[in-house]
Amino acid sequence: MAKRKLNRAILNALRDGPLRYSKLHHSVSQASADVVHARTLTRTLNHLQERGLVEHHYDTDTADYRLTSAGTELLDLLSEIERWTREHRAEENNDEQSG
């Protein structure tokens, strides 16, 4: 899985709420056609933490990963860009078919 796709897969997996490492690894692996190695996941999580998009939250008896407000905002922006792209592709296809 390319690094960008893994970044996005992690952010998407965390969109619905915090996940423990093992559940996050399972979720990301299910979303990928490729094997996601634990070392690769850990490096990517560290990268996302350094950029302020994901945080590793510790509690007294558990730890999980969760989106920061910046991570949530980025996902919202990416979703809006995808929506815009779909609309404009549809317009282009309609223009080509009518022209």
VEXSE-754578 format. One line per field, with one value per residue: x, y, z of N, C-alpha, C in turn; residue number from 1; residue in one letter. Coordinates in steps of 0.2 Angstrom, whole numbers. Each point is the difference from the previous one (the first is absolute). Last residue first. Example, Ala and Ser with C-alpha at 12.3 -4.5 7.8 and 13.67 -1.06 7.14 Angstrom:
VEXSE-754578
nxx	(64_2)
nyy	(-11_-28)
nzz	(35_0)
caxx	(4_-4)
cayy	(6_6)
cazz	(1_0)
cxx	(-4_4)
cyy	(5_6)
czz	(3_0)
n	(2_1)
res	(s_a)
//
This chain:
VEXSE-754578
nxx	(-112_-10_12_18_-6_-5_19_11_-10_5_20_0_-8_14_16_-6_-1_20_9_-8_8_21_-1_-6_18_15_-6_3_21_6_-7_9_-1_7_8_7_2_-3_-4_0_1_8_3_11_-5_0_4_22_23_14_-12_-1_19_2_-13_10_15_-9_-8_16_7_-14_-9_-17_-8_-16_-20_-16_-15_2_18_-3_-12_12_14_-9_-6_17_8_-19_-18_-21_-18_-11_17_21_6_8_22_16_3_12_24_9_2_19_20_-2_-2)
nyy	(85_-8_-15_10_13_-12_-7_16_4_-15_3_15_-7_-13_11_11_-12_-5_17_1_-15_5_14_-9_-10_14_8_-15_-1_17_-1_-22_-28_-24_-25_-13_-15_-8_-2_23_17_14_6_11_14_14_16_14_-5_-18_-20_-14_-14_-20_-18_-13_-16_-21_-16_-14_-18_-20_-9_-6_-10_2_7_15_7_-13_5_18_-5_-12_12_12_-11_-3_19_14_19_22_13_4_5_-13_-13_13_7_-15_-3_15_-2_-17_5_12_-12_-22_-27)
nzz	(-134_21_14_12_19_20_13_14_20_18_12_17_22_14_12_20_20_11_13_22_16_10_18_21_11_12_21_18_9_15_22_9_2_10_13_24_25_29_24_9_-20_-25_-28_-24_-24_-25_-16_1_-7_9_2_-18_-4_12_-7_-17_6_8_-15_-10_12_1_-23_-20_-25_-22_-10_16_18_20_15_15_20_17_14_17_19_16_13_12_-2_-2_-15_-21_-17_-5_-20_-18_0_-7_-23_-12_0_-14_-22_-7_-3_-15_-1)
caxx	(4_-5_-5_2_2_-6_-3_4_-2_-7_1_3_-5_-6_3_1_-7_-2_4_-3_-6_1_3_-5_-5_3_-1_-7_-1_3_-4_0_1_-6_2_-3_3_-1_1_3_-5_1_-3_0_3_-2_-7_-5_-3_4_1_-7_0_4_-3_-5_4_3_-5_-3_6_-1_4_3_1_6_1_6_-1_-6_2_4_-4_-5_4_2_-6_-1_4_6_1_7_2_-6_-5_-1_-1_-7_-4_1_-4_-7_-2_0_-6_-5_0_4_-4)
cayy	(4_5_-3_-4_4_3_-6_-1_6_-1_-6_3_5_-4_-4_5_1_-6_0_5_-2_-5_4_4_-5_-3_5_1_-6_1_4_6_6_4_5_-1_5_-1_-7_-4_0_-5_2_-6_0_-6_-2_2_5_6_4_3_5_5_3_5_6_4_3_5_5_4_-2_6_-1_-2_-6_0_5_-2_-6_2_4_-4_-5_5_1_-7_-2_-3_-7_-3_0_-2_5_4_-5_-3_5_1_-6_1_6_-2_-4_4_4_6_6)
cazz	(-5_-4_-3_-6_-6_-3_-4_-6_-4_-3_-5_-6_-4_-3_-6_-6_-3_-4_-6_-4_-3_-5_-6_-3_-3_-6_-5_-2_-3_-7_-4_4_-4_-2_-4_-7_-4_-8_-2_6_5_5_6_4_6_4_-3_4_-4_-1_7_0_-5_3_6_-3_-3_6_3_-5_0_6_5_3_7_2_-4_-5_-5_-4_-4_-5_-4_-4_-5_-5_-4_-4_-5_2_-1_1_7_4_-1_7_6_-1_2_8_3_-1_4_7_1_0_6_0_0)
cxx	(1_4_-5_-5_3_1_-7_-3_4_-2_-7_1_3_-4_-5_3_0_-7_-3_4_-4_-7_1_1_-6_-5_3_-1_-7_-1_2_-5_1_2_-7_3_-4_4_0_1_3_-5_1_-3_-1_3_-3_-7_-7_-3_4_0_-7_1_4_-4_-5_3_2_-5_-2_5_0_4_3_1_7_0_5_-2_-6_2_4_-4_-5_4_2_-7_-2_4_7_0_7_2_-6_-6_-2_-2_-8_-5_0_-4_-8_-2_0_-7_-6_-1_5)
cyy	(-4_3_4_-4_-4_4_2_-6_-1_5_-1_-5_2_5_-4_-4_5_1_-6_1_5_-2_-5_3_3_-5_-2_5_0_-6_1_5_6_6_3_6_-1_6_-1_-8_-5_1_-6_1_-7_1_-6_-2_3_5_6_4_5_6_5_3_5_7_5_4_6_6_4_-3_6_-1_-2_-7_-1_5_-3_-6_3_4_-4_-4_4_1_-6_-2_-2_-7_-3_0_-2_5_4_-4_-2_5_1_-5_1_6_-3_-4_4_4_6)
czz	(-6_-6_-3_-3_-6_-6_-3_-4_-7_-5_-3_-6_-6_-4_-3_-6_-6_-2_-4_-7_-4_-3_-5_-6_-3_-3_-7_-5_-3_-4_-7_-4_4_-4_-2_-4_-7_-3_-7_-2_6_6_5_7_3_7_4_-3_4_-4_-1_7_1_-5_3_6_-3_-3_5_3_-5_0_6_6_3_8_2_-3_-6_-6_-4_-5_-6_-5_-4_-5_-6_-4_-4_-6_4_-1_1_8_5_0_6_5_-1_2_7_3_0_4_7_2_1_6_0)
n	(99_98_97_96_95_94_93_92_91_90_89_88_87_86_85_84_83_82_81_80_79_78_77_76_75_74_73_72_71_70_69_68_67_66_65_64_63_62_61_60_59_58_57_56_55_54_53_52_51_50_49_48_47_46_45_44_43_42_41_40_39_38_37_36_35_34_33_32_31_30_29_28_27_26_25_24_23_22_21_20_19_18_17_16_15_14_13_12_11_10_9_8_7_6_5_4_3_2_1)
res	(g_s_q_e_d_n_n_e_e_a_r_h_e_r_t_w_r_e_i_e_s_l_l_d_l_l_e_t_g_a_s_t_l_r_y_d_a_t_d_t_d_y_h_h_e_v_l_g_r_e_q_l_h_n_l_t_r_t_l_t_r_a_h_v_v_d_a_s_a_q_s_v_s_h_h_l_k_s_y_r_l_p_g_d_r_l_a_n_l_i_a_r_n_l_k_r_k_a_m)
//
